[in-house]
Amino acid sequence: MGARYTVGGGSVSSIQATRLRKGMLIKLGNDLLRLLELTHLTPGKGRGFVQARMLNIRSGASADHKFRSEDTVERAVLDDREMQYLYEDGGSYHFMDTETFEQTHLSGDVLGNTTRYLIPNGLIRVQFYGEEPVGVDLPQTVELKVEDTPPSIKGATASAQIKPAKLETGLVVQVPAFINIGDTIRVNTETGDYQSRV
């Protein structure tokens, strides 16, 4: 297990590059970076390495970086706080602490696809690095209302027929034929797949 220490208002722990995972937040120099994609490569000769695509939380810029397998990386240790999602305004997403009523916001660039699972007035865990909000921790599934979907085709077998459905947040998922406008469905936030009708 790596060491844990405090840096600039947030704490970090050291982790070997081969243990990095998609979605983790790391610290390189003064930058906080979220890992978007990781590829572990082991060439025929020489040592293995990890190719990472990352998003700079503060600037919104993306970057690529190659870590050697033996490199030690600073992983940002996050503090989760339960907050209520309020609204989106010009690409900025506003949240309110349910205990202190203080408001904070995150940009759509930082939140990425997680915005498709945010429902106004819904409770969500916002991740903080020190006092800086850096992302959200989505539940494994969310329940969203179907706003638009084609009518089902009569006579088609329900198990074989799927169709697109646009949900209240703008997310489009493939659903079984029996799902109608106005239905509420459960969606997996990791895969974006339909799970069940609620």
C-alpha positions as CSV (number, residue, x, y, z in Angstrom):
1,M,0.0,0.0,0.0
2,G,1.3,3.5,-0.9
3,A,1.9,6.4,1.3
4,R,-0.8,9.1,2.0
5,Y,0.0,12.7,2.5
6,T,-1.6,16.2,2.1
7,V,-0.9,18.5,-0.9
8,G,-2.5,21.9,-1.4
9,G,-5.7,21.4,0.5
10,G,-6.3,17.9,-0.7
11,S,-4.7,14.6,0.1
12,V,-3.0,12.2,-2.3
13,S,-1.8,8.6,-2.0
14,S,0.8,7.0,-4.2
15,I,-0.2,4.2,-6.5
16,Q,1.7,2.1,-9.1
17,A,1.0,3.1,-12.7
18,T,-0.2,-0.5,-13.5
19,R,-3.0,-0.1,-10.8
20,L,-4.5,3.0,-12.4
21,R,-8.1,2.7,-13.5
22,K,-10.5,4.7,-15.7
23,G,-12.3,7.5,-13.8
24,M,-9.5,7.9,-11.2
25,L,-8.3,11.4,-10.4
26,I,-4.5,11.8,-10.3
27,K,-2.1,14.7,-9.6
28,L,0.7,15.5,-12.0
29,G,2.7,18.5,-10.8
30,N,0.0,21.1,-10.0
31,D,-2.6,19.6,-12.4
32,L,-5.6,17.5,-11.3
33,L,-6.3,15.0,-14.1
34,R,-9.2,12.5,-14.6
35,L,-8.2,9.3,-16.4
36,L,-10.5,8.9,-19.4
37,E,-8.9,6.0,-21.2
38,L,-6.1,3.6,-20.3
39,T,-4.2,1.1,-22.4
40,H,-1.7,-1.3,-20.7
41,L,1.0,-2.2,-23.3
42,T,3.8,-4.7,-23.0
43,P,6.2,-4.6,-26.0
44,G,8.1,-7.7,-27.0
45,K,11.4,-6.2,-25.8
46,G,11.7,-3.7,-23.0
47,R,9.4,-2.9,-20.1
48,G,5.6,-2.4,-20.2
49,F,3.9,0.9,-19.9
50,V,0.5,2.5,-19.5
51,Q,-0.8,4.9,-22.1
52,A,-3.3,7.3,-20.6
53,R,-5.8,9.9,-22.0
54,M,-6.6,12.4,-19.3
55,L,-8.8,15.5,-18.8
56,N,-7.4,18.4,-16.8
57,I,-10.1,19.2,-14.2
58,R,-9.2,22.9,-13.9
59,S,-8.5,23.9,-17.5
60,G,-10.8,21.4,-19.3
61,A,-7.9,20.4,-21.7
62,S,-7.2,16.8,-22.6
63,A,-3.8,15.3,-22.7
64,D,-2.0,12.0,-23.3
65,H,0.7,10.7,-21.1
66,K,2.8,7.5,-21.0
67,F,3.6,6.0,-17.6
68,R,6.3,3.3,-17.2
69,S,5.0,0.2,-15.4
70,E,7.2,0.9,-12.4
71,D,6.2,4.6,-12.1
72,T,4.5,5.8,-8.9
73,V,1.6,8.1,-9.5
74,E,-0.1,10.5,-7.0
75,R,-3.8,9.5,-6.8
76,A,-6.0,12.3,-5.4
77,V,-8.0,11.2,-2.4
78,L,-11.5,12.6,-2.7
79,D,-14.1,13.5,-0.2
80,D,-17.7,12.8,-1.2
81,R,-20.5,15.1,-0.1
82,E,-24.2,14.6,-0.7
83,M,-25.6,17.4,-2.7
84,Q,-28.8,18.2,-4.5
85,Y,-28.5,18.9,-8.3
86,L,-30.3,22.2,-8.9
87,Y,-30.0,23.2,-12.6
88,E,-27.8,23.8,-15.6
89,D,-27.0,27.3,-16.9
90,G,-24.8,27.9,-19.9
91,G,-22.8,24.7,-19.5
92,S,-22.4,25.1,-15.8
93,Y,-24.1,22.6,-13.4
94,H,-25.2,23.9,-10.0
95,F,-25.4,21.8,-6.8
96,M,-26.4,22.6,-3.2
97,D,-25.0,21.0,-0.1
98,T,-27.9,19.4,1.7
99,E,-26.5,20.3,5.2
100,T,-25.0,23.8,4.8
101,F,-27.1,24.9,1.8
102,E,-23.9,26.3,0.2
103,Q,-24.0,26.1,-3.6
104,T,-21.2,25.0,-5.9
105,H,-21.0,24.4,-9.7
106,L,-19.1,22.2,-12.1
107,S,-18.6,22.7,-15.8
108,G,-20.0,20.3,-18.4
109,D,-16.5,19.7,-19.6
110,V,-15.5,18.3,-16.2
111,L,-18.7,16.3,-15.8
112,G,-18.7,14.8,-19.3
113,N,-21.3,12.2,-20.0
114,T,-22.5,12.1,-16.3
115,T,-24.7,15.1,-17.1
116,R,-27.0,12.7,-19.0
117,Y,-27.9,11.1,-15.6
118,L,-28.5,14.3,-13.6
119,I,-32.1,15.0,-12.6
120,P,-33.1,18.4,-11.2
121,N,-33.7,18.1,-7.4
122,G,-32.1,14.7,-7.4
123,L,-29.5,13.8,-4.7
124,I,-26.0,13.0,-5.9
125,R,-22.6,12.6,-4.3
126,V,-20.2,15.4,-5.4
127,Q,-16.5,14.7,-5.2
128,F,-14.2,17.3,-3.6
129,Y,-10.4,17.5,-3.6
130,G,-9.9,19.7,-0.5
131,E,-12.5,22.4,-1.1
132,E,-12.5,22.1,-4.9
133,P,-15.4,20.2,-6.5
134,V,-13.9,17.8,-9.2
135,G,-16.7,15.5,-10.2
136,V,-19.7,13.4,-9.3
137,D,-20.1,9.9,-8.1
138,L,-23.1,8.4,-9.9
139,P,-25.2,5.6,-8.4
140,Q,-25.0,2.4,-10.4
141,T,-28.5,3.0,-11.8
142,V,-30.8,5.9,-12.2
143,E,-34.6,6.1,-13.0
144,L,-35.4,8.4,-16.0
145,K,-38.7,9.2,-17.7
146,V,-39.2,8.4,-21.4
147,E,-39.9,11.6,-23.4
148,D,-40.0,10.2,-26.9
149,T,-40.0,6.7,-28.5
150,P,-41.6,5.2,-31.6
151,P,-44.8,3.2,-31.1
152,S,-44.2,-0.6,-31.0
153,I,-44.9,-2.6,-34.1
154,K,-47.9,-4.9,-33.6
155,G,-47.2,-8.6,-34.1
156,A,-43.5,-8.3,-33.5
157,T,-42.0,-10.5,-30.8
158,A,-41.3,-8.4,-27.7
159,S,-38.0,-10.2,-27.0
160,A,-36.5,-9.5,-30.4
161,Q,-37.7,-5.9,-31.0
162,I,-35.8,-3.0,-29.6
163,K,-36.2,0.7,-30.4
164,P,-34.5,4.0,-29.4
165,A,-36.0,6.0,-26.5
166,K,-35.1,9.6,-25.7
167,L,-35.1,10.2,-21.9
168,E,-35.8,13.4,-19.9
169,T,-32.1,14.3,-19.7
170,G,-31.6,13.9,-23.5
171,L,-29.9,10.5,-23.1
172,V,-31.0,8.0,-25.9
173,V,-31.1,4.3,-25.0
174,Q,-32.3,1.2,-26.7
175,V,-35.4,-0.2,-25.0
176,P,-37.8,-3.2,-25.5
177,A,-40.8,-2.7,-27.8
178,F,-43.3,-2.5,-24.8
179,I,-41.8,0.8,-23.4
180,N,-44.0,3.8,-24.1
181,I,-43.7,7.6,-23.8
182,G,-44.3,8.5,-20.1
183,D,-42.8,5.3,-18.7
184,T,-40.0,5.5,-16.2
185,I,-37.1,3.2,-16.8
186,R,-33.9,2.2,-14.9
187,V,-30.6,2.8,-16.7
188,N,-27.1,1.6,-15.9
189,T,-24.9,4.6,-15.5
190,E,-21.7,2.8,-16.4
191,T,-22.9,1.3,-19.7
192,G,-25.9,3.5,-20.5
193,D,-28.0,0.4,-21.0
194,Y,-31.7,-0.1,-20.3
195,Q,-32.2,-2.4,-17.2
196,S,-35.9,-2.5,-16.5
197,R,-39.2,-0.6,-16.5
198,V,-40.0,0.9,-13.1
